[in-house]
């Protein structure tokens, strides 16, 4: 363990990673025929437990080396003694320790409180979606996610009637413009502040996985091109989706473009002039005029003109659909499109770079992170909750929730409802394992968790809160059983428990102490001064005459003059001489120092004697060294050797600390059991 302790690590997290590699602790039931190898401060450690630790840090298939085993045993004893000391000092009861350990526990438990199989399916599904870009239009009929059943039914019936009209032959775009609750679908008339704006008729352009809310994305990818979906429910309401195109994924692209802009409502003459202009530009491109020159001369996109028309890299959902269609026809960098019309005018595109979708292995971790933060993670959560209910024999009295519809009032929407208003409700609501929860418990949850929200039906509010409460308790119960069910998690938590204690106590007794204890550090240096010695050194100045602008003759005269006048440490006078030697001060560089062997390649090449060295070369540069004196070996000051002295002092403190721990706590090794391992 000393190689870990002797490093003053930058972060506790880094230290805990090392600890996790070192230990595999925790007390487990002793197996049959599993003798006790160690007894350390009242704790028994079996042969198999120690072997797990040892093999975690050594190759399992290799023969066990006696020396390595003995060394590791000593490290393990030291580790256990330090943890024992931390517990005896009560560090494991400190609020800061508990808070930190709980923080790590929450992070480590989170991946275990999901349905891994469903999560893997969601990751695979997302990658499958990423292989295609979809263009779709939608019609939205809004209904709040917490709306009561009657309002939800009204919204559903309305969108069903719109779907029937579309299937009967009416235009999807026309109905979207007239009836969709998505404001972008409708035309917007001009005002004094802004011009008229034409709606998109429900057209959302192109998108891929994670660009839309999951329910919408899933609905779109499961609808064939040209078809109209059944109503899709999201948090915003009900959607009808019409898929208008589906193409192989574009990935990330970068393009340059020439834009000839056009007004929102152009006249016939303007349309004719713009088309004529873009055709002229296209003809010039085909005759050999450079794209960049035409950008400078013609493009109306002032933001990209200075960059040759180049736009920032973008994905499929970050650009107008006309661009996506045009880009799909460009195969290699340098390809140029035919003129493309959009609502902004006419464009000609040049492909700079196109990056397709990366492999599944390359993207899996990124997709996993996105899935965990996305609405689709609810699938994994719901599946996990269903399994928990079976595993822990969940039982529920569904009638008890209805009692709250009568006692919960609108006051709960302004954070003033009291649990006392449900004091007569005491029936059992559900049980999880050995835990039972009553109406009284739910009333207290409602009172504590209430917050000011938009008014909704009492029934909807109570049902949503009940679902939230039930899920919270199921997850909490499963969390409380993790150590019992999952031996790997139990071991890992013990590692973090011991690692945090070890870090804090080692920092107190070794790392920070060595830095803060200036008196002790000074005394340690004085007692061990002969361990910190300089070898022979040269007190010298290295002159570099650069770029061949100074002749060797003039360079040597320059250094001889400095040597004669003893200017070696008078910077101003040397700078004055440089000014006389050359008008360009950057031509001459000089460096003062006390050099040891290996510090400088030029110092190593000269004869170590006072005076002026022979001339060395470094490319076109001339190197001349002025040696002021040869310095005999001498002791380093504390300041000069502070880094290594501090490290040695830490090692000393640790050794003394370990001596005291070995005297304070008893430990024994069963030699026969140890020999059976060897």
C-alpha positions as CSV (number, residue, x, y, z in Angstrom):
1,X,0.0,0.0,0.0
2,X,3.0,2.3,0.5
3,X,3.3,3.1,-3.2
4,X,-0.3,4.5,-3.0
5,X,0.2,6.3,0.3
6,X,3.5,7.9,-0.9
7,X,1.7,9.7,-3.7
8,X,-0.1,12.9,-2.7
9,X,-3.0,12.4,-5.0
10,X,-4.8,15.4,-6.6
11,X,-8.3,14.1,-5.7
12,X,-10.1,11.7,-3.4
13,X,-11.9,10.2,-6.4
14,X,-8.5,9.2,-8.0
15,X,-7.5,7.7,-4.7
16,X,-10.7,5.7,-4.4
17,X,-10.2,4.2,-7.8
18,X,-6.8,3.0,-6.6
19,X,-8.3,1.7,-3.4
20,X,-10.9,-0.2,-5.4
21,X,-8.1,-1.9,-7.3
22,X,-6.4,-2.8,-4.0
23,X,-9.1,-4.0,-1.7
24,X,-11.9,-6.5,-1.7
25,X,-12.9,-6.3,1.9
26,X,-16.1,-6.9,3.9
27,X,-17.0,-9.6,6.2
28,X,-18.7,-12.6,4.6
29,X,-20.0,-15.9,6.0
30,X,-17.1,-18.2,6.3
31,X,-17.4,-21.1,3.8
32,X,-16.9,-24.7,4.8
33,X,-13.3,-25.7,4.9
34,X,-12.3,-22.0,4.7
35,X,-9.8,-21.5,7.5
36,X,-8.9,-18.2,9.1
37,X,-5.7,-16.8,7.7
38,X,-5.6,-13.4,9.6
39,X,-6.9,-12.0,12.8
40,X,-6.5,-8.2,12.8
41,X,-7.8,-6.1,15.7
42,X,-10.6,-8.5,16.4
43,X,-11.6,-9.1,12.7
44,X,-11.2,-12.6,11.2
45,X,-10.1,-12.8,7.6
46,X,-10.5,-16.1,5.9
47,X,-8.1,-17.7,3.4
48,X,-10.6,-17.3,0.5
49,X,-11.3,-13.7,1.3
50,X,-7.6,-12.8,1.3
51,X,-7.2,-14.8,-2.0
52,X,-9.9,-12.7,-3.6
53,X,-8.0,-9.6,-2.7
54,X,-4.7,-10.9,-3.8
55,X,-6.1,-12.3,-7.1
56,X,-7.9,-9.0,-7.8
57,X,-4.5,-7.4,-8.1
58,X,-2.5,-10.3,-9.7
59,X,-3.0,-12.5,-12.7
60,X,-5.2,-15.4,-11.6
61,X,-3.7,-18.0,-13.9
62,X,-0.1,-17.4,-12.8
63,X,1.5,-19.4,-10.1
64,X,1.6,-17.6,-6.7
65,X,5.0,-16.2,-6.0
66,X,6.1,-16.5,-2.4
67,X,7.8,-13.1,-2.2
68,X,4.9,-11.3,-3.9
69,X,2.4,-13.0,-1.5
70,X,4.4,-12.0,1.6
71,X,4.8,-8.4,0.4
72,X,1.1,-8.2,-0.4
73,X,0.2,-9.7,3.0
74,X,2.1,-6.9,4.7
75,X,0.4,-4.2,2.6
76,X,-3.0,-5.7,3.5
77,X,-2.2,-5.8,7.2
78,X,-1.2,-2.1,7.0
79,X,-4.3,-1.3,5.2
80,X,-6.6,-3.0,7.7
81,X,-4.8,-1.4,10.7
82,X,-5.3,2.1,9.2
83,X,-9.0,1.5,8.6
84,X,-9.3,0.1,12.2
85,X,-7.7,3.3,13.5
86,X,-10.1,5.5,11.5
87,X,-13.1,3.7,12.9
88,X,-11.7,3.8,16.5
89,X,-11.3,7.6,16.0
90,X,-14.9,7.8,15.0
91,X,-14.3,9.1,11.5
92,X,-17.0,6.8,10.1
93,X,-19.6,8.6,12.3
94,X,-18.7,12.1,11.1
95,X,-21.5,13.9,9.1
96,X,-19.1,14.8,6.3
97,X,-18.1,11.1,5.9
98,X,-21.7,9.9,5.9
99,X,-22.7,12.5,3.4
100,X,-19.8,11.7,1.0
101,X,-20.4,7.9,1.3
102,X,-24.1,8.4,0.6
103,X,-23.3,10.5,-2.4
104,X,-21.1,7.7,-3.9
105,X,-23.7,5.1,-3.0
106,X,-26.4,7.0,-4.9
107,X,-24.2,7.1,-8.0
108,X,-23.3,3.4,-7.7
109,X,-26.8,2.3,-7.0
110,X,-28.5,4.1,-9.9
111,X,-27.4,1.7,-12.7
112,X,-28.7,-1.2,-10.6
113,X,-32.2,0.3,-10.2
114,X,-33.3,-0.1,-13.8
115,X,-34.2,-3.0,-16.0
116,X,-30.9,-3.6,-17.8
117,X,-32.5,-5.7,-20.5
118,X,-35.0,-3.0,-21.4
119,X,-32.2,-0.4,-21.3
120,X,-30.2,-2.5,-23.8
121,X,-33.2,-2.7,-26.0
122,X,-33.7,1.0,-25.9
123,X,-30.0,1.6,-26.8
124,X,-30.3,-0.7,-29.7
125,X,-33.5,0.8,-30.9
126,X,-32.0,4.3,-30.7
127,X,-29.1,3.3,-32.8
128,X,-31.5,1.7,-35.3
129,X,-33.4,5.0,-35.5
130,X,-30.1,6.8,-36.0
131,X,-29.5,5.0,-39.3
132,X,-32.3,7.0,-40.9
133,X,-33.4,10.6,-41.2
134,X,-37.1,11.2,-41.2
135,X,-39.1,14.1,-42.5
136,X,-42.5,14.4,-41.0
137,X,-45.4,16.8,-40.5
138,X,-47.8,16.8,-37.5
139,X,-51.0,18.1,-36.2
140,X,-51.2,18.8,-32.4
141,X,-54.3,18.9,-30.3
142,X,-53.2,20.1,-26.9
143,X,-54.3,18.5,-23.7
144,X,-52.4,18.7,-20.4
145,X,-50.7,15.6,-19.2
146,X,-52.6,15.9,-15.9
147,X,-55.9,16.6,-17.6
148,X,-59.0,14.8,-16.3
149,X,-60.4,11.9,-18.3
150,X,-63.2,14.0,-19.8
151,X,-60.9,16.6,-21.2
152,X,-58.5,14.0,-22.5
153,X,-61.4,12.2,-24.3
154,X,-62.5,15.5,-25.9
155,X,-59.0,16.0,-27.3
156,X,-58.8,12.4,-28.5
157,X,-62.1,12.6,-30.3
158,X,-61.1,15.9,-32.0
159,X,-57.9,14.5,-33.4
160,X,-59.7,11.3,-34.5
161,X,-62.2,13.4,-36.5
162,X,-59.3,15.3,-38.1
163,X,-57.6,12.0,-39.1
164,X,-60.9,10.8,-40.7
165,X,-61.0,14.0,-42.8
166,X,-57.4,13.5,-44.0
167,X,-58.1,9.9,-44.9
168,X,-61.2,11.0,-46.8
169,X,-59.0,13.2,-49.0
170,X,-58.5,16.6,-47.4
171,X,-55.0,18.1,-47.4
172,X,-52.9,17.3,-44.3
173,X,-51.2,20.7,-44.6
174,X,-54.5,22.6,-44.9
175,X,-56.0,20.9,-41.8
176,X,-52.7,21.5,-39.9
177,X,-52.8,25.2,-40.8
178,X,-56.4,25.5,-39.7
179,X,-56.7,23.2,-36.7
180,X,-53.2,22.4,-35.2
181,X,-52.4,23.8,-31.8
182,X,-48.7,24.1,-32.9
183,X,-48.5,27.8,-33.8
184,X,-45.7,27.2,-36.3
185,X,-48.2,25.5,-38.6
186,X,-50.3,28.6,-39.2
187,X,-49.8,31.7,-41.4
188,X,-49.0,34.8,-39.4
189,X,-50.3,38.1,-40.8
190,X,-48.1,41.2,-40.9
191,X,-48.0,43.8,-38.1
192,X,-46.3,47.1,-37.5
193,X,-43.5,45.3,-35.8
194,X,-42.9,42.4,-38.3
195,X,-43.8,41.2,-41.8
196,X,-46.2,38.4,-42.6
197,X,-44.9,34.9,-42.0
198,X,-46.1,31.8,-43.8
199,X,-46.7,28.8,-41.6
200,X,-45.1,25.4,-42.2
201,X,-48.4,23.5,-42.6
202,X,-47.1,21.2,-39.8
203,X,-43.8,20.4,-41.6
204,X,-41.1,19.7,-39.0
205,X,-38.3,19.1,-41.5
206,X,-35.9,16.2,-41.0
207,X,-34.9,14.7,-37.6
208,X,-33.3,11.6,-36.1
209,X,-33.1,9.9,-32.8
210,X,-33.1,12.2,-29.7
211,X,-34.2,15.2,-31.8
212,X,-37.8,14.9,-30.7
213,X,-39.6,13.7,-27.5
214,X,-39.4,9.9,-27.5
215,X,-43.2,9.2,-28.0
216,X,-43.2,11.4,-31.1
217,X,-39.9,9.9,-32.4
218,X,-41.1,6.4,-31.9
219,X,-44.4,7.1,-33.5
220,X,-42.7,8.7,-36.6
221,X,-40.2,5.8,-37.0
222,X,-43.1,3.3,-36.9
223,X,-45.2,5.1,-39.5
224,X,-44.5,4.4,-43.2
225,X,-43.8,7.1,-45.7
226,X,-47.0,8.7,-47.0
227,X,-49.1,7.2,-44.2
228,X,-50.9,9.0,-41.3
229,X,-50.4,7.6,-37.8
230,X,-53.0,6.9,-35.2
231,X,-53.1,9.6,-32.5
232,X,-49.7,9.6,-30.5
233,X,-50.0,10.8,-26.9
234,X,-47.2,13.0,-25.5
235,X,-46.9,15.4,-22.6
236,X,-48.2,18.2,-24.9
237,X,-51.3,16.4,-26.2
238,X,-52.2,14.2,-29.1
239,X,-50.4,14.2,-32.4
240,X,-51.1,13.0,-35.9
241,X,-47.9,12.3,-37.8
242,X,-47.5,12.2,-41.5
243,X,-44.1,10.8,-42.7
244,X,-43.1,12.5,-46.0
245,X,-39.6,11.1,-46.4
246,X,-37.2,8.6,-45.0
247,X,-33.5,8.5,-46.1
248,X,-30.2,7.0,-45.0
249,X,-28.8,9.1,-42.2
250,X,-26.7,12.1,-43.3
251,X,-24.7,12.3,-40.0
252,X,-22.7,15.5,-39.5
253,X,-21.8,17.7,-42.5
254,X,-20.2,21.0,-43.3
255,X,-21.0,22.9,-46.4
256,X,-20.4,26.2,-48.1
257,X,-23.2,28.0,-49.9
258,X,-24.0,30.9,-52.1
259,X,-27.3,32.6,-51.2
260,X,-29.3,34.9,-53.5
261,X,-32.0,36.1,-51.1
262,X,-35.6,36.8,-51.9
263,X,-38.3,38.6,-50.0
264,X,-41.1,36.7,-48.2
265,X,-43.7,37.7,-50.8
266,X,-41.7,38.5,-53.9
267,X,-43.1,40.1,-57.1
268,X,-43.0,38.2,-60.4
269,X,-40.2,40.5,-61.6
270,X,-38.1,39.8,-58.4
271,X,-38.6,36.0,-58.9
272,X,-37.5,36.3,-62.5
273,X,-34.4,38.4,-61.6
274,X,-33.3,36.1,-58.8
275,X,-33.7,33.0,-60.9
276,X,-31.7,34.6,-63.7
277,X,-28.9,35.6,-61.3
278,X,-28.6,32.1,-59.8
279,X,-28.5,30.6,-63.3
280,X,-25.7,32.9,-64.2
281,X,-23.7,32.0,-61.1
282,X,-24.3,28.3,-61.8
283,X,-23.1,28.7,-65.4
284,X,-19.9,30.5,-64.2
285,X,-19.2,27.6,-61.8
286,X,-19.5,25.1,-64.6
287,X,-17.2,27.2,-66.7
288,X,-14.4,27.0,-64.1
289,X,-14.9,30.1,-61.9
290,X,-14.0,29.3,-58.3
291,X,-16.8,28.8,-55.8
292,X,-15.0,31.1,-53.3
293,X,-14.7,34.0,-55.8
294,X,-18.4,33.8,-56.6
295,X,-19.3,33.8,-52.9
296,X,-17.4,37.1,-52.4
297,X,-19.0,38.6,-55.5
298,X,-22.6,37.4,-55.2
299,X,-23.6,35.8,-51.8
300,X,-26.1,37.7,-49.7
301,X,-25.2,35.6,-46.6
302,X,-22.9,38.3,-45.0
303,X,-22.1,36.0,-42.1
304,X,-20.4,33.4,-44.2
305,X,-18.9,35.5,-47.1
306,X,-15.6,36.2,-45.3
307,X,-15.3,32.4,-44.8
308,X,-15.8,31.4,-48.4
309,X,-19.5,30.7,-47.7
310,X,-18.6,27.9,-45.2
311,X,-21.2,27.3,-42.5
312,X,-20.6,25.6,-39.1
313,X,-21.0,21.8,-39.0
314,X,-24.6,20.7,-38.5
315,X,-26.8,17.7,-38.1
316,X,-30.0,16.8,-39.9
317,X,-32.3,18.7,-37.5
318,X,-30.3,21.9,-37.6
319,X,-30.9,22.9,-41.2
320,X,-33.8,23.6,-43.6
321,X,-35.2,20.5,-45.4
322,X,-34.2,21.8,-48.8
323,X,-30.6,21.7,-47.8
324,X,-30.9,18.1,-46.5
325,X,-32.3,17.0,-49.9
326,X,-29.6,18.9,-51.8
327,X,-26.8,17.5,-49.6
328,X,-28.0,13.9,-50.0
329,X,-27.1,14.2,-53.7
330,X,-23.5,15.3,-53.0
331,X,-21.2,12.3,-52.5
332,X,-17.7,13.6,-52.0
333,X,-16.0,16.8,-50.7
334,X,-15.9,19.5,-53.4
335,X,-19.1,18.4,-55.1
336,X,-21.4,21.3,-56.0
337,X,-25.2,21.2,-56.2
338,X,-27.6,22.5,-58.7
339,X,-29.5,25.7,-57.6
340,X,-31.8,24.9,-54.7
341,X,-34.8,27.1,-53.7
342,X,-35.9,27.7,-50.1
343,X,-38.1,30.2,-48.4
344,X,-34.9,32.4,-48.0
345,X,-34.1,32.4,-51.7
346,X,-31.9,30.4,-54.0
347,X,-28.7,28.5,-52.9
348,X,-25.9,26.6,-54.4
349,X,-24.1,24.2,-52.0
350,X,-20.6,22.9,-51.9
351,X,-19.8,19.9,-49.8
352,X,-16.8,20.5,-47.5
353,X,-17.0,17.3,-45.3
354,X,-19.5,14.6,-44.5
355,X,-19.3,12.3,-41.5
356,X,-21.6,9.3,-41.4
357,X,-23.0,7.6,-38.4
358,X,-20.3,6.0,-36.3
359,X,-20.4,2.3,-35.4
360,X,-22.5,1.0,-32.5
361,X,-19.5,0.3,-30.3
362,X,-18.2,3.9,-30.8
363,X,-21.6,5.4,-29.9
364,X,-23.0,3.0,-27.3
365,X,-21.8,4.9,-24.2
366,X,-23.0,8.2,-25.6
367,X,-26.4,6.7,-26.5
368,X,-26.6,5.1,-23.0
369,X,-26.1,8.5,-21.4
370,X,-28.8,10.1,-23.6
371,X,-31.2,7.2,-22.9
372,X,-30.8,7.7,-19.2
373,X,-31.8,11.4,-19.5
374,X,-34.5,10.9,-22.1
375,X,-38.2,10.2,-21.7
376,X,-37.6,6.7,-23.1
377,X,-35.9,5.7,-19.8
378,X,-39.4,5.5,-18.4
379,X,-39.8,2.2,-20.2
380,X,-36.9,0.7,-18.2
381,X,-38.1,2.2,-15.0
382,X,-41.7,0.9,-15.5
383,X,-40.4,-2.6,-16.3
384,X,-38.1,-2.5,-13.2
385,X,-41.0,-1.4,-11.0
386,X,-43.2,-4.2,-12.3
387,X,-40.5,-6.8,-11.5
388,X,-40.1,-5.3,-8.0
389,X,-43.7,-5.7,-7.3
390,X,-43.5,-9.4,-8.1
391,X,-40.2,-10.0,-6.3
392,X,-41.3,-8.2,-3.1
393,X,-44.9,-9.5,-3.1
394,X,-46.4,-6.1,-3.6
395,X,-50.1,-6.0,-2.6
396,X,-52.5,-3.0,-2.9
397,X,-56.0,-1.9,-1.9
398,X,-56.9,0.2,-5.0
399,X,-60.1,1.5,-3.4
400,X,-58.3,3.5,-0.7
401,X,-57.0,6.1,-3.1
402,X,-60.6,7.2,-3.9
403,X,-61.1,8.4,-0.3
404,X,-58.6,11.2,-0.9
405,X,-60.8,12.6,-3.8
406,X,-63.2,13.8,-1.0
407,X,-60.7,15.2,1.5
408,X,-58.1,16.9,-0.7
409,X,-59.3,20.4,-1.8
410,X,-58.1,23.1,-4.1
411,X,-56.0,24.5,-1.2
412,X,-53.4,21.9,-2.2
413,X,-52.7,23.9,-5.4
414,X,-51.5,26.9,-3.4
415,X,-49.5,24.9,-0.8
416,X,-51.9,25.2,2.1
417,X,-53.6,21.8,2.4
418,X,-53.0,20.1,5.8
419,X,-52.6,16.4,6.5
420,X,-55.1,16.8,9.4
421,X,-57.9,17.1,6.9
422,X,-57.4,13.3,6.2
423,X,-57.0,12.3,9.8
424,X,-59.9,9.9,9.7
425,X,-58.2,7.9,6.8
426,X,-56.1,5.1,8.3
427,X,-56.6,2.1,6.0
428,X,-53.7,0.1,4.6
429,X,-53.0,1.2,1.0
430,X,-50.2,-1.2,0.0
431,X,-47.3,-3.3,1.3
432,X,-43.8,-3.9,-0.1
433,X,-42.1,-6.9,1.5
434,X,-42.4,-6.5,5.2
435,X,-43.3,-2.8,4.9
436,X,-46.9,-1.6,5.1
437,X,-48.0,1.9,4.1
438,X,-51.3,3.5,5.1
439,X,-53.5,6.4,4.2
440,X,-52.0,8.3,7.0
441,X,-48.6,8.0,5.4
442,X,-49.9,9.2,2.1
443,X,-51.6,12.2,3.7
444,X,-48.3,13.2,5.2
445,X,-46.6,12.7,1.8
446,X,-49.2,14.9,0.1
447,X,-48.7,17.7,2.7
448,X,-44.9,17.7,2.5
449,X,-44.7,17.4,-1.2
450,X,-47.4,19.8,-2.2
451,X,-46.4,22.8,-4.3
452,X,-48.0,25.6,-6.1
453,X,-49.1,24.2,-9.5
454,X,-51.6,25.0,-12.2
455,X,-55.1,24.0,-11.0
456,X,-56.2,20.6,-12.3
457,X,-58.8,18.1,-11.2
458,X,-58.4,16.8,-7.7
459,X,-58.7,13.2,-9.0
460,X,-55.9,13.7,-11.5
461,X,-53.6,15.4,-8.9
462,X,-54.1,12.8,-6.2
463,X,-53.6,9.9,-8.7
464,X,-50.3,11.4,-10.0
465,X,-49.0,12.0,-6.5
466,X,-50.0,8.5,-5.4
467,X,-48.1,7.0,-8.3
468,X,-45.1,9.2,-7.5
469,X,-45.2,8.1,-3.8
470,X,-45.6,4.5,-4.6
471,X,-42.7,4.5,-7.1
472,X,-40.5,6.4,-4.6
473,X,-41.1,3.8,-1.9
474,X,-40.6,0.8,-4.3
475,X,-37.2,2.3,-5.4
476,X,-36.3,3.1,-1.8
477,X,-37.1,-0.5,-0.7
478,X,-35.1,-2.0,-3.6
479,X,-32.2,0.3,-2.8
480,X,-32.2,-0.8,0.8
481,X,-31.9,-4.4,-0.3
482,X,-29.0,-3.9,-2.7
483,X,-26.2,-5.0,-0.3
484,X,-28.3,-8.0,0.7
485,X,-29.0,-9.1,-2.9
486,X,-25.9,-8.0,-4.8
487,X,-22.6,-9.2,-3.3
488,X,-20.6,-7.1,-5.8
489,X,-22.4,-3.9,-4.8
490,X,-21.8,-4.8,-1.1
491,X,-18.1,-5.3,-1.7
492,X,-17.9,-2.1,-3.7
493,X,-19.6,0.0,-1.0
494,X,-17.2,-1.5,1.6
495,X,-14.3,-0.4,-0.7
496,X,-15.6,3.1,-0.8
497,X,-16.3,3.1,2.9
498,X,-12.7,2.0,3.7
499,X,-11.2,4.1,0.9
500,X,-12.8,7.4,2.2
501,X,-11.7,6.6,5.7
502,X,-8.2,5.7,4.6
503,X,-7.8,8.9,2.5
504,X,-9.0,11.2,5.3
505,X,-6.8,9.6,7.9
506,X,-3.7,9.4,5.7
507,X,-4.2,13.0,4.7
508,X,-4.3,14.0,8.3
509,X,-1.3,11.9,9.5
510,X,0.9,12.0,6.4
511,X,0.2,14.1,3.3
512,X,-1.1,17.4,4.7
513,X,0.9,17.0,7.9
514,X,4.2,16.8,5.8
515,X,3.2,20.0,4.0
516,X,1.9,22.0,7.1
517,X,4.5,20.8,9.6
518,X,7.2,23.3,8.5
519,X,9.2,22.8,11.7
520,X,9.2,19.0,11.4
521,X,10.1,19.2,7.7
522,X,13.0,21.5,8.5
523,X,14.3,19.2,11.2
524,X,13.9,16.2,8.9
525,X,16.0,18.0,6.2
526,X,18.7,18.9,8.7
527,X,19.0,15.3,10.0
528,X,19.2,13.9,6.5
529,X,21.0,16.7,4.8
530,X,23.6,14.4,3.3
531,X,20.9,12.7,1.3
532,X,20.2,15.9,-0.6
533,X,23.4,16.9,-2.4
534,X,24.2,18.7,-5.6
535,X,26.8,17.0,-7.7
536,X,29.4,19.1,-9.6
537,X,27.9,22.1,-11.3
538,X,28.9,24.9,-13.7
539,X,28.0,28.5,-13.0
540,X,27.7,29.5,-16.6
541,X,26.0,31.7,-19.2
542,X,24.8,30.1,-22.5
543,X,24.9,32.5,-25.4
544,X,22.9,31.7,-28.6
545,X,23.5,33.6,-31.8
546,X,20.6,32.9,-34.0
547,X,19.9,32.5,-37.7
548,X,23.5,32.9,-38.8
549,X,23.2,36.7,-38.6
550,X,26.4,37.1,-36.5
551,X,29.7,35.7,-37.6
552,X,31.6,33.3,-35.3
553,X,34.4,35.9,-35.0
554,X,32.1,38.7,-33.9
555,X,30.3,36.3,-31.6
556,X,33.5,35.2,-29.8
557,X,34.7,38.9,-29.5
558,X,31.3,39.7,-27.9
559,X,31.6,36.9,-25.3
560,X,35.3,37.8,-24.6
561,X,34.4,41.4,-23.9
562,X,31.7,40.3,-21.4
563,X,34.2,37.9,-19.7
564,X,36.8,40.7,-19.6
565,X,34.4,43.2,-18.1
566,X,32.9,40.7,-15.7
567,X,29.4,41.6,-17.0
568,X,28.1,38.0,-16.5
569,X,25.3,39.0,-14.0
570,X,24.7,42.6,-15.1
571,X,21.8,42.3,-17.5
572,X,21.6,45.9,-18.5
573,X,25.2,46.1,-19.6
574,X,24.9,42.8,-21.6
575,X,21.8,44.2,-23.3
576,X,23.7,47.3,-24.2
577,X,26.5,45.2,-25.8
578,X,23.9,43.3,-27.8
579,X,22.5,46.5,-29.1
580,X,26.0,47.5,-30.3
581,X,26.5,44.0,-31.8
582,X,23.2,43.9,-33.8
583,X,20.1,46.0,-34.3
584,X,17.9,43.0,-33.8
585,X,18.0,42.0,-30.2
586,X,16.2,38.7,-30.9
587,X,19.4,37.6,-32.7
588,X,21.2,37.0,-29.4
589,X,19.7,35.1,-26.4
590,X,21.5,34.3,-23.1
591,X,20.7,32.1,-20.1
592,X,22.3,32.3,-16.6
593,X,22.1,29.3,-14.4
594,X,24.0,26.7,-12.3
595,X,24.0,23.6,-14.5
596,X,24.3,19.9,-13.5
597,X,25.1,17.1,-15.8
598,X,22.1,16.4,-18.0
599,X,20.4,19.8,-17.5
600,X,21.5,21.1,-20.9
601,X,22.8,19.3,-23.9
602,X,25.3,22.1,-24.8
603,X,26.7,22.2,-21.2
604,X,27.3,18.4,-21.5
605,X,29.3,18.9,-24.7
606,X,31.9,21.3,-23.4
607,X,35.0,20.8,-21.1
608,X,34.1,21.7,-17.6
609,X,36.6,24.5,-16.8
610,X,36.4,28.2,-16.4
611,X,36.6,30.5,-19.4
612,X,35.0,30.5,-22.8
613,X,34.0,27.2,-24.5
614,X,34.6,26.2,-28.0
615,X,31.9,27.2,-30.5
616,X,29.0,24.8,-30.8
617,X,26.3,24.7,-33.5
618,X,22.6,24.1,-33.4
619,X,21.3,24.3,-37.0
620,X,22.1,27.9,-38.2
621,X,22.7,29.0,-34.6
622,X,26.0,29.4,-32.9
623,X,26.4,28.4,-29.2
624,X,29.2,29.8,-27.0
625,X,29.3,29.2,-23.2
626,X,30.9,31.4,-20.7
627,X,31.9,29.4,-17.6
628,X,32.3,31.6,-14.6
629,X,33.3,28.9,-12.1
630,X,33.1,25.2,-11.3
631,X,31.0,24.5,-8.2
632,X,32.0,21.5,-6.1
633,X,29.4,19.2,-4.6
634,X,27.4,20.8,-1.8
635,X,24.2,20.3,0.2
636,X,20.9,21.4,-1.2
637,X,19.0,24.0,0.8
638,X,15.5,23.0,2.0
639,X,14.0,25.2,-0.7
640,X,16.1,23.6,-3.4
641,X,15.2,20.1,-2.4
642,X,11.7,20.8,-1.0
643,X,9.8,18.4,-3.3
644,X,11.8,15.3,-2.7
645,X,12.3,16.2,1.0
646,X,8.6,16.5,1.4
647,X,8.0,13.1,-0.3
648,X,10.7,11.5,2.0
649,X,9.2,13.1,5.0
650,X,5.8,11.7,4.1
651,X,7.3,8.2,3.8
652,X,9.0,8.7,7.2
653,X,5.7,9.8,8.8
654,X,3.9,6.9,7.4
655,X,6.5,4.4,8.6
656,X,6.3,5.9,12.1
657,X,2.6,5.8,12.0
658,X,2.5,2.2,11.0
659,X,4.9,1.3,13.8
660,X,2.5,2.9,16.3
661,X,-0.5,1.1,14.8
662,X,1.3,-2.3,14.9
663,X,2.0,-1.7,18.6
664,X,-1.5,-0.5,19.3
665,X,-3.5,-3.3,17.6
666,X,-3.0,-7.0,17.8
667,X,-2.8,-9.2,14.6
668,X,-1.7,-12.7,14.0
669,X,-1.1,-14.7,10.8
670,X,-1.7,-18.5,10.7
671,X,1.5,-19.7,9.1
672,X,0.1,-23.1,8.2
673,X,-2.8,-21.5,6.3
674,X,-0.4,-19.0,4.6
675,X,1.9,-21.9,3.6
676,X,-1.1,-23.7,2.1
677,X,-1.6,-20.7,-0.2
678,X,2.1,-20.7,-1.2
